[in-house]
């Protein structure tokens, strides 16, 4: 698991992978980031201490998937 300050993690996902947070996740501590161009995806859990941790990542993003489906699948 990779953890770092939230602002650094968010910038890395954008700069390195071209990922963006799926819309409609404001205020949720578990955020799904995706890149429709490259197909990469990351699930980030933000902590109260200002850090974020990548708890899952992969390739071949399913554009039809929704955030609740992804988070539920990770909990199985």
Buried (B, 14 or more C-beta within 10 A) or exposed (E): EEBBEBEEBBEBBBEEBBBEBBEEBEEEEBBBBBBEEEEBBBBBBBEEEEBBBBBBBEEEBEEEBEBEEBBEEEEE
